[in-house]
Amino acid sequence: MVFPTMGTGFVRWGACEKVPARAILPHAARGGTGASLQFTGVGPLQTATTLAALRTASSALRSSGSLALVPTMGALHEGHLTLVREARAAAEHVAVSIFVNPRQFGENEDLDAYPRQMERDSALLETEGVALLWAPAPEEVYPPGYATNISVSGISDGLCGADRPGHFDGVATVVCKLFNQVQPDLAFFGEKDWQQLAVIRRMARDLDLTLPHVDAIRGVPIVREADGLARSSRNAYLTSSQRAAAAALPRQMETAIARLVAGERADAVLSDLAGGLLEAGFDSVDYADLRRGSDLAPASDAAPGNRLFVAARIGGTRLIDNMPVG
């Protein structure tokens, strides 16, 4: 259910699922008057759905302290909430965007199937003290006649860029728009999508962005399940048997890293890693590669700063992970 609040473009989402009671209390029940729009890091969550409403809200927040942005596509899990908590520790106010960006999905990918859980997500964000949720429709982000695309060459070409042509163009374009729309002082991204983070930082550096400055674009370590699998919204696609098999991904990576640290040849280790995933129940391995963490240039050993990157498919789900090796 949707509750209109203070003018066009602001909504509050009623929580229909079981969530902590504080998440669904109206402003007045938490000590507010209910008569004016409040923008605080610990007050009621405001949801902007139009650019005009967003600019009003973000301007009000920035006038009373620093503003951090956590961009997401929704279907929030503990990894996303960890980003929110890191943002709250660093800034007076936190904004979160939820936008399933059509431009970063390729042909035959899961755009239509991607989980959309706005009421649940909104309730979670309110319990975390988020001040502002930016939840635009696609036509608000890409209005009729939209014709601009941002492409970051080099760093976006390999790994996921090789298997998903155009994906990082879509990422760079939407993140640049989000930065311009929200104008945050800081932005937070998960390190599970290491290549995405590298692309965004390069885009911010090359375009001389100031809100946020490239040095204020922060990566947060991967949040993992008890068995080591990286938290991901796409884990929800896995059947119980696929989920059990998926735990082989971090285990195989840890084994490979131990061998690399011991001095074994990278080509043999990476080949065995891919083979081990197939034996464990994965259907295919898009890549198992060793790269420099700083610029994603190819690497061949366990030197400091190098990372192991893997993407593999199980059923119709593509899982990615990365770990430091040195």
Secondary structure, 3 states (H helix, E strand, C coil): CEEECCCCCEEEECCCCCCCHHHHCCHHHHCCCCCCCCCCCCCCCEEECCHHHHHHHHHHHHCCCCEEEEEECCCCCHHHHHHHHHHHHHCCEEEEEECCCHHHCCCCCCCCCCCCCHHHHHHHHHHCCCCEEECCCHHHHCCCCCCCCCCCCCCCCCCHHHHCCCHHHHHHHHHHHHHHHHCCCEEEEEHHHHHHHHHHHHHHHHCCCCCCCHHHEEEECCCECCCCCECCHHHHHCCHHHHHHHCHHHHHHHHHHHHHHCCCCHHHHHHHHHHHHHHHCCCEEEEEEEEECCCCCECCCCCCCEEEEEEEEECCEEEEEEEECC
